[in-house]
């Protein structure tokens, strides 16, 4: 694993799209990339920060998947 830190000023000229050329020695290949792995920026969409893509559930999606019962279900003993 290698961490490459690029300053945020890279977005100064074009805030919508940025490109960066990464060079590796011939015997090394890039197998995965992740932008901002430590969540240091205010990124609203984390789903486009990885290559190859990996779906990341939002906190809301995780909350929805939890089994929440309303008061009537709890009183009835529903599972």
C-alpha positions in Angstrom: 0.0 0.0 0.0 1.2 3.5 -0.8 -0.4 6.8 0.1 0.1 9.7 -2.3 -1.1 13.1 -0.9 -2.1 15.7 -3.6 -3.0 19.2 -2.4 -6.7 20.3 -2.8 -5.5 23.2 -5.1 -5.5 20.6 -7.9 -9.2 21.5 -8.3 -8.5 25.2 -8.7 -8.7 25.3 -12.5 -11.6 22.9 -12.9 -13.7 22.1 -9.8 -15.7 19.4 -11.7 -13.0 17.3 -13.2 -9.3 16.7 -12.4 -6.8 14.3 -13.9 -3.5 13.1 -12.5 -1.0 10.9 -14.2 0.5 8.2 -12.0 3.7 6.5 -13.1 4.9 3.1 -11.7 7.9 1.0 -12.4 7.4 -1.7 -15.0 7.3 -4.5 -12.4 4.5 -2.8 -10.3 0.9 -2.5 -11.4 -1.9 -0.4 -9.9 -4.6 -2.8 -8.7 -6.8 -0.4 -6.8 -7.1 3.3 -6.1 -9.0 5.2 -3.4 -9.5 9.0 -3.1 -9.5 10.4 0.4 -9.4 7.0 2.3 -9.3 8.9 5.7 -12.4 11.0 4.9 -10.4 14.3 5.3 -12.6 16.2 2.8 -16.3 17.1 2.8 -17.2 14.6 0.1 -21.0 14.1 -0.3 -20.7 11.1 -2.6 -18.2 8.4 -1.4 -19.4 6.0 -4.1 -17.1 7.5 -6.8 -13.9 7.5 -4.7 -12.7 3.9 -5.5 -11.4 2.0 -8.5 -12.5 -0.7 -9.0 -15.8 0.6 -7.8 -17.2 -0.6 -4.4 -20.6 0.4 -3.3 -20.6 2.1 0.1 -23.9 2.3 2.0 -24.9 5.7 3.4 -25.6 6.1 7.0 -29.3 6.4 6.1 -29.3 3.1 4.2 -27.6 1.4 7.1 -30.2 2.8 9.5 -33.1 1.7 7.2 -31.7 -1.9 7.2 -31.8 -2.1 11.0 -35.0 -3.6 12.4 -36.8 -0.6 13.9 -40.1 -1.4 15.6 -42.8 1.1 16.5 -44.5 1.2 19.9 -47.4 -1.1 18.8 -45.0 -3.7 17.4 -42.9 -3.7 20.6 -46.1 -4.1 22.7 -47.3 -7.0 20.6 -43.9 -8.6 20.7 -43.2 -8.6 17.0 -39.8 -9.7 15.8 
